[in-house]
Amino acid sequence: MDVPQAKRMSKENLIIFIQSIFPIAKQRLEEIAGHFKEIQISKNDFLLKEGKICNDYLFLEEGFMRAFTYDTDGKEVTTGFFSKNQIVFEVASYFLRTPSKENIQALIDCKGWFITFDQLQFLFHSIPEFREFGRTVLVNGFVFLKQRTLSMINETAEKRYENLMKTKPEIFQYAPLKNIASYLGITDTSLSRIRKDFLHR
């Protein structure tokens, strides 16, 4: 969406984020950042809806978002949370150009910077440093997904809760309890009990 000139954001945080993932010369950084466009997403609006092809590779500068799908009974299951200074996109839909099986929704007002699939491919092929940045983001994402999959198997619900509090301490400020419970693979009642136990430690 178009943003009035007076309200336009600086790309400084985007540049700092890219640099933190992979060292890139200033001139290259500015060239890369020049391809990103500003986006603002209001609370409860969707970055991506199930059945659509993901075409936005988003650096979330401010806000909090969640990804979710539906189980066989039609109940929402939260599959991920995204806080500021994270890349947000549905990787399978984005790179395979297939309809997404997930939704990505803003839980509060959000803003950031995005590039389309075609723009990302152009940067990958024309700027080797950006290709390395993108590769690192994907590797980090794969490692996180692997760790989460294993945690659902070999960690207790209490341990998963504790890890979530360490990595996303702001989650209870923005996400409904039912979303957090489904992400942890537990019932709302179990989550309430675990929270109570932690508060009394």
Backbone torsions as a table, in degrees:
resi	resn	phi	psi	omega
1	MET	NA	150.9	178.3
2	ASP	-74.3	140.7	-179.8
3	VAL	-121.0	132.8	178.7
4	PRO	-53.6	143.3	-175.6
5	GLN	-53.3	-40.9	-177.0
6	ALA	-64.7	-23.6	-176.4
7	LYS	-103.1	6.1	-178.5
8	ARG	-66.9	143.0	-177.9
9	MET	-90.1	156.4	172.1
10	SER	-80.9	148.7	178.5
11	LYS	-90.7	13.5	-176.1
12	GLU	-58.1	-44.1	-178.8
13	ASN	-66.8	-36.0	175.7
14	LEU	-62.1	-45.5	-179.5
15	ILE	-64.1	-42.4	178.3
16	ILE	-62.3	-40.6	180.0
17	PHE	-63.9	-48.4	179.3
18	ILE	-58.7	-43.7	-179.3
19	GLN	-64.1	-33.1	-179.8
20	SER	-71.1	-25.5	-179.9
21	ILE	-85.2	-42.1	-179.9
22	PHE	-151.8	124.4	-178.1
23	PRO	-61.8	125.7	-179.3
24	ILE	-137.0	141.2	179.7
25	ALA	-60.9	149.4	-174.8
26	LYS	-54.9	-44.3	-178.6
27	GLN	-61.8	-41.7	178.4
28	ARG	-66.0	-40.4	179.5
29	LEU	-59.9	-44.6	-179.6
30	GLU	-66.2	-35.3	177.0
31	GLU	-65.1	-44.7	178.9
32	ILE	-63.0	-49.6	-177.5
33	ALA	-60.7	-28.9	-179.8
34	GLY	-62.7	-20.5	179.9
35	HIS	-85.5	-15.1	-178.7
36	PHE	-84.3	139.1	179.1
37	LYS	-113.3	147.7	-178.8
38	GLU	-72.3	143.8	176.3
39	ILE	-142.3	142.8	174.3
40	GLN	-126.1	133.6	-177.1
41	ILE	-126.5	121.5	-177.9
42	SER	-75.4	155.9	178.1
43	LYS	-50.4	133.2	178.4
44	ASN	78.5	-9.5	175.5
45	ASP	-76.0	163.4	-174.6
46	PHE	-108.5	134.9	167.3
47	LEU	-78.9	-33.7	-177.8
48	LEU	-149.8	139.3	175.2
49	LYS	-116.5	146.6	177.7
50	GLU	-52.8	136.5	179.9
51	GLY	95.0	-14.8	177.2
52	LYS	-97.9	154.0	176.6
53	ILE	-85.3	127.5	179.4
54	CYS	-68.6	124.8	-178.3
55	ASN	-126.2	5.4	-177.7
56	ASP	-117.1	124.9	174.5
57	TYR	-105.7	101.6	-165.9
58	LEU	-107.4	129.6	165.7
59	PHE	-93.7	114.8	-177.4
60	LEU	-85.9	107.4	-178.1
61	GLU	-83.7	-38.2	178.3
62	GLU	-143.3	141.7	175.7
63	GLY	123.4	-171.9	-179.5
64	PHE	-151.5	130.8	-176.2
65	MET	-132.1	164.0	174.4
66	ARG	-137.1	153.4	172.2
67	ALA	-109.7	141.5	178.5
68	PHE	-152.4	160.1	176.1
69	THR	-137.6	-167.7	180.0
70	TYR	-125.2	141.1	177.1
71	ASP	-83.4	-174.9	-175.5
72	THR	-67.9	-16.1	177.4
73	ASP	-95.5	3.1	179.1
74	GLY	83.0	12.8	179.4
75	LYS	-90.6	141.9	178.0
76	GLU	-66.3	137.1	174.0
77	VAL	-128.8	117.5	179.4
78	THR	-74.9	128.1	-177.2
79	THR	-107.2	-12.7	179.6
80	GLY	-172.3	155.3	173.5
81	PHE	-123.5	145.9	-179.6
82	PHE	-130.2	125.4	176.8
83	SER	-112.1	178.5	-175.4
84	LYS	-59.2	152.3	-178.4
85	ASN	65.8	37.5	173.2
86	GLN	-128.6	154.8	170.9
87	ILE	-85.8	132.7	-178.2
88	VAL	-122.0	119.8	171.5
89	PHE	-171.2	164.6	177.0
90	GLU	-99.3	103.6	-165.3
91	VAL	-60.1	-43.5	-177.0
92	ALA	-64.7	-47.8	179.9
93	SER	-64.9	-39.4	-175.8
94	TYR	-65.3	-48.7	-174.7
95	PHE	-87.5	-29.7	179.6
96	LEU	-90.0	-9.2	-179.4
97	ARG	57.8	44.8	179.2
98	THR	-118.4	155.5	178.5
99	PRO	-57.5	137.2	-178.4
100	SER	-73.3	145.8	173.1
101	LYS	-99.5	3.6	-179.8
102	GLU	-124.1	160.2	170.9
103	ASN	-110.9	147.3	172.9
104	ILE	-125.1	120.1	-171.2
105	GLN	-127.4	143.2	175.3
106	ALA	-80.1	126.3	177.3
107	LEU	-88.3	-21.0	171.9
108	ILE	-140.5	174.6	176.2
109	ASP	-59.6	133.8	-176.1
110	CYS	-128.3	153.6	170.9
111	LYS	-149.8	154.1	-178.1
112	GLY	-176.8	-155.7	-175.9
113	TRP	-133.4	139.5	-177.6
114	PHE	-137.2	158.0	168.3
115	ILE	-131.7	152.4	179.1
116	THR	-81.6	172.6	178.4
117	PHE	-59.6	-45.8	-178.9
118	ASP	-63.6	-39.2	178.7
119	GLN	-66.9	-39.7	178.7
120	LEU	-65.0	-41.4	177.8
121	GLN	-61.9	-39.6	177.7
122	PHE	-61.4	-45.6	179.6
123	LEU	-66.5	-39.0	178.0
124	PHE	-58.2	-42.0	-174.7
125	HIS	-84.7	-21.4	-175.5
126	SER	-104.3	-20.0	-178.4
127	ILE	-129.5	100.2	-177.7
128	PRO	-55.3	-35.6	-179.5
129	GLU	-64.1	-36.6	178.4
130	PHE	-70.7	-34.6	176.1
131	ARG	-59.8	-41.1	178.8
132	GLU	-68.9	-37.3	174.9
133	PHE	-59.5	-49.9	-179.5
134	GLY	-61.1	-40.2	178.9
135	ARG	-63.0	-41.9	-179.7
136	THR	-64.5	-41.4	177.0
137	VAL	-59.6	-44.0	-179.5
138	LEU	-65.8	-42.1	178.9
139	VAL	-62.6	-45.8	179.1
140	ASN	-60.6	-40.2	178.5
141	GLY	-65.5	-39.8	178.8
142	PHE	-65.7	-42.9	178.7
143	VAL	-60.7	-45.0	179.0
144	PHE	-60.6	-44.3	-179.5
145	LEU	-62.9	-40.7	178.3
146	LYS	-63.2	-44.5	179.6
147	GLN	-63.8	-39.5	178.8
148	ARG	-66.2	-42.2	178.6
149	THR	-59.6	-45.3	179.4
150	LEU	-66.3	-37.0	-178.6
151	SER	-64.2	-31.9	179.0
152	MET	-69.8	-17.4	-178.1
153	ILE	-99.4	-46.6	-169.4
154	ASN	-115.8	12.8	175.3
155	GLU	-121.9	150.7	177.0
156	THR	-74.4	163.0	177.1
157	ALA	-60.9	-36.2	178.8
158	GLU	-62.8	-40.7	179.8
159	LYS	-68.2	-40.8	178.4
160	ARG	-63.3	-40.1	177.0
161	TYR	-61.6	-46.3	-179.2
162	GLU	-61.1	-43.6	179.2
163	ASN	-63.8	-38.4	179.4
164	LEU	-65.7	-39.2	178.5
165	MET	-64.6	-32.8	179.9
166	LYS	-74.3	-38.7	-175.4
167	THR	-87.4	-30.2	-179.8
168	LYS	-138.2	69.5	-175.9
169	PRO	-62.1	-20.4	-178.0
170	GLU	-84.4	2.9	-169.3
171	ILE	-61.3	-39.5	-178.6
172	PHE	-71.7	-15.9	177.2
173	GLN	-75.8	-27.9	-171.5
174	TYR	-118.3	-29.7	-172.7
175	ALA	-103.8	134.3	174.6
176	PRO	-60.7	150.1	-177.9
177	LEU	-58.3	-36.0	-178.4
178	LYS	-64.9	-32.9	176.8
179	ASN	-68.5	-42.1	-179.7
180	ILE	-66.6	-42.7	-179.7
181	ALA	-61.2	-45.4	-178.7
182	SER	-66.4	-34.1	176.9
183	TYR	-64.2	-37.9	-179.5
184	LEU	-82.1	-8.7	179.2
185	GLY	76.9	30.9	-179.1
186	ILE	-132.4	171.9	178.4
187	THR	-83.8	163.3	176.9
188	ASP	-58.9	-39.0	-179.4
189	THR	-63.8	-42.1	179.3
190	SER	-65.0	-39.9	178.9
191	LEU	-63.5	-43.2	178.8
192	SER	-60.8	-40.3	179.0
193	ARG	-65.2	-44.2	-179.2
194	ILE	-63.9	-43.0	178.0
195	ARG	-59.8	-43.8	-179.9
196	LYS	-62.5	-42.0	179.3
197	ASP	-62.8	-41.5	-178.8
198	PHE	-67.9	-35.9	-179.8
199	LEU	-66.3	-26.3	-177.6
200	HIS	-96.4	7.4	179.2
201	ARG	-79.7	NA	NA
